[in-house]
């Protein structure tokens, strides 16, 4: 049998048996070796060299050359396993953004964001969240406005990372969409557990909508975007805007979003159980820090595939092949299509979770940013 995937036009794409066999072989190695990972770890807060080798090898064997270069640079930074450390230690770990900078330095290139994405300026501001002011960065493309305005939410499992770590994705999207992007630092768990981040996301979106003109933007052309945990927030905020009769976004960009909490035994979770930079144990660790009670897992702000998804603007889903969350995207696509909602999805082979912000060194990240930008321009009516 051939492997059936849904492409961005919600039509079947047939893949040959060879890639499927390779994926099964990679999964077999990962599953076999992951069984003994606990025994391989000699200390509770740091993976052994064997565990690191397993995690990196299973992802790298399927990764494109440029993605593998980033993964190798990330491994060289010697990150501790997030799921084995406390929150302050987790927040201090190297990131894929750090790995990109390492690759750029090795290539003798500038690490300046302005040099990497020319024509986009940035400045830090504060926006109003649900419980006070929140730091944010405004990215503005070159030219004369008013520009469309995108409110953007970073990833990090609602626990780690911030807008600075996700600069590459937000800045690149401002360029690709020719739009202002406002990237917001929402409150993180465990200091502010669920649903604090969702409350902040909706409050900050409303603030951006009401201040769009003062930012140089057009308040009638709004959109939402985010990566990973932020991809979830973007979709959930669009739902909240619909239900509250708030200004309606014209589009949503959800990059490898967390979309369901019903099962961590999907094919992509199993296949990428020990992948880097995101694996199955990390997601369980994030949820442990995020949730107030187990019942929160059934809240449809988090469990999007069981939410009322009718009446949303066009939703664009971007997934990476080497990612536990790949099937979350497929389930979200199916749920939106089931209520006749406009949805478009692309799965990028050869790349991992967090690839979207690596456009300085990874070609498919450039492609994904351009795809997202084109989708936004179509929604804004500014595309050619």
N, C-alpha and C positions, 0 to 999 in steps of 0.2 A: 504493500500500500504506500501511497505517497502522502507526504505530510501536508496538511491543509492549514493555511494561515489566512487571516483576513487582512487585505491591504488597505490603503488609505481610502479607497473608493468602496469599501465594504463589499468587495468581490473576491472570490477565491483565487489565491495564487498557488499554483502547484509547484512543489519543490521535489527534486529528484531524491531517490533513496539514499544516495551517498551522504549528503549533509545530515540526514536523519540518523544514519548509522554512526556518523562522527559524533553527533550530539549525544546519542545513546551511549557511545563508548566513553565520552567525557563524563557523562552522568554516572556511568558505572564506576569509573575510577573515583569520582568525587564521593559517591555513596559509600563505596568500600572503604576508602581511606578516612572519611568523616566518622565512621563507626569507632575509630580508634583515636580520634583527635584528643579526647579527654586524657587519654593515657600519654599522649605526646606532649602535653603541656606540663612543663616541670614547675611552673610558678602560676599562681592564680591570676596574676595581672598581666601576663605576657605570654603570647604563643611561643612554642618552641620553634626552632628552625624548620622542623619537619612540618608542623602545622602551617607555618607561613608558606612553605614551599607548595603544599597541597592547595591552599587557597589561591595562591597566585598562579600556579600552573594550570589549574582547571579553567580559570578565566582566560589566561594568556594563550592557551592552546587553541581557543576559538577566536581570539581577538585579532583585528587587523594590525598590521605592523605599527602604525602610528599610535593606536590605542595601547598596544603592548609596550611601546616605549614609555608611555605615561604610567602604566601599571608597574613597570620595572623601576621607574623613578620613585613611585610611591612606596614600593617595597623597600627601596634603599633608604628611605626616611625612617624606617623601622617603627611603624605605628603599632601601638598596643591594641589588642582586641577590645573594641568598645564594650562588648557585652561582658567583659571580665573586669572592668574598672569602675570606679565611682564617677559621678557626673563631672566634678571639676577636672579630673584627669582626662575624661573623654573629651571635654571641650578643648583641652590643650593639645590634642593629638594632631599630627600632620593631616593635611587634607589633599584632595585631588588638585585643588588650586595650587597648593604648594608644589605638588609634583609637576604641574605644568610649568611653573616658574623654574624648577630645576632643569626641565628639558630645554626651555628657552635659553637659560644660561649656558648649557652644554652646547647649544647650537650657535652661541655667540650673538643672540638676539636680545633686544630690549624686553624687559618685563613690565615696562610702563603701560598701564591700561590705555592711556591716550595714544601711545604709539601703535598698540595692537589693534585698536578700533578708532582710527582717525575720524575726525568730524563729529565725535560725540563728546560733549562736555558733561561734567557731573558736579553736583554740589550737595552737601548734606543739609537737611532741614529736620524739623520735627512735625509730626502729624498727630491728630487726636485719635487715641485708641479708646477702648471701652472703659478703661480705668485710669486714664492719664495720657501724657504725651509719649510718643514713640519715636525713636530715631528712624530716619528714612534718607534715601539718596535719590535725587532727581537726575535722570540721564536725559539729555536733550540733544537731538540731532542738529546738524548744521542746516541753515536755511531760515526762511521766514515762516512763522506760524500763522494762525494757531494750528498746532499739531494735535492729532489724536492722543489720548492719554491712556496708558496701561498701568494698572496697579498690580504689582508683582510681589509674590511671596516666596521666600527662600526655603530650601529644604533643611534636613538635619533631624528628621524624626520628631520634630516639635521639642527637642531637648538640646541638641548641639547646633553649632554653626550660627551664622548670621548673614546679613546682607553683604558684608565684605567678602565672605567666602564665595558667595554666588555672584560676584561682580561680573564675571565673564558672560554668564547667561543673560543677565539683565541689560548689560551694556551692548552686547551683540544684538539683542532683540530690538533695542532702540534704533540701531543702525539698519537692521533688516526691515523693520516695519516703518521706518521713518516716522517714529512716534516718540513722544515723551514717555519714559518709563519711571514710575515711582516705586522703588523697592523698599519695603517696610519691614522693620524688625518688630515682630509681634512678641508678646510675652511667651517665655518658654517654660516647660515643665522640667523638674517637679515643683519649682517655686510657684508656678501658676499652672495648675493642672487643667485638664479638659473641663469646660470648653473655652478657657481663656483665650487661646490663640484664635479660635473661630470668632469670638466676640470682637477681638482686636481687628481681625481681617475685615469684618463687615463694617466696623466703625471707621477704619482707616479708608476703606473704599468710599464710603459716604463723604468723608472729609476731602478726599481727592476729587470726587465729583463736584463738590461745592466750591473747591478752590482751583479747578482746572484752568479757568481763565487767567488767574493771577500767576499760574505756573507757565503761561504761554500756550495753553492747550485749549481744545474745543470741548466744552462740557457736553456736547451732543454726540461726541464720538469717544466712547469709553470702552475699555476692555479689561479683562482680568487674565493673569497668567501666573504660573508658579511651577516649581520643580519639586517632585517627590512629595514630602509633607505639604509643601506649598502648592503643589498641583491639586491636592485634595482641598486645600483652603480656597483655591480659585473657584473650583466647581461649587463648593458649599456656599461661597459668598454669592455666586450667581443665583443659587436657589434662594438664599436669604433675601436678596434684592427683589426677586420675583414675588416672594411671599409678603414682603413689607411694602410693596409698591414703591420701592426706591428707584433712583435712576437705573435704567436697565443697560447692562453692558451689551455691546454689539457682538462680542466674541469672547470665548474662553480658550486659553492655551494651557493644557494640562500635560506637563512633561513628566513621564513615568510616575503618575500619581498613585498614592495609596488610595484604593477605591473600595476595598472590602475587608472586613475583619472576621468573616465567617470561617475561613479556612487558610491555614498556612501549609496546606498539602496540595496546592495546585502543581501542575507540571513544572511551571517556572520556579516555584519555591523549591521543589525537590531537585530540579536540575541545577539550580544555582545555590544550593544550601550552604556551600562554603566559599562562594565567590567573593571577590573583592571589587570595589570597596564596600559593597553592601551584601550581607548574607542573612540567612534566616534567623540565627540567634540574635543579631543586632536588632531586628524588628521586634522580637519579643522583649528585648531590653527596653527599647523605646516605649512600647506600650505599657510596660510595668511602671515606668516613670510618669507616663501621661495620664493614665486612667485613675479616676477616683475609686470606682468599684468595677467589677467585671461587667456589670450591666451597661456601662458606657460603651462597650463594644457594639451594642445593638443600636446606638444612637445613629440616626441616618446622616448626621453631619459628618460622622466618621465613616460609617458603612454606606457609602454613596450608592452602591448598586441597588440598595433597597430603599432609596429615597424616591420622592416624587420628582422625576426628571422631566416632566412635561413642561413645555413652554420656555425652555432655555434657548439662549442664542446659540449659534453654531459653536460646537465644541471640537477642538482639535486635540487629539491625543498623540503624544510622541512616546514611543517605547524603545528600549534597548534590548537586544536579544539576550545579552548576558546579564540578567537582572531578575531577582526574585519577583519583582513587581510587574513583570511583563504581562502575565495573565490578568492582573488587576485591570490593566488597560483594556484588554480584550473583553472582560466582563462589563466594564463601564460602557464600552462601545455598544455591546449587545443590549444593555439596559436602556441606553438612550434611543437606540434604533427601535426598540420594542414599543416606545411611545411616539414613534414617528418624529423623533428629534433629529435635527441636522448634526451629523457627527462625521468626522474624518479622522483616520488613524494611520500612522506609519510605524513600522517596526524596523529599526536599523540594525542589520546584522553586523557582527564584528566589533561591537562596542558594548560598554558596560554602563551600569547606573552611574550617574554623575558625568556622563560624556558631554552633555549639552553645553556646559560652560568651558569646554576644552578647545574651542574653535581655533585658538592661536596655533595649535599643533596637531589637531585631529580633523581630517577632512570631513568625515560624516557629521561632526559637530557643526561645521560650517554649513553643510547641507541642511541639517535639521533647523538651524537658526534661520536660514533663508526660507525654508518651507513654512516655519511659523510666521515669519515676517510677511510672506506672500498671503497666507491665510488671513492675517490681520488686515492687510491692505485691501483684500477683497471685501472684508466685512465693513471697513471704513469707507469704501468707495474711492480709495485713492490708488488702487492698482491699475496698471496699464493693460 
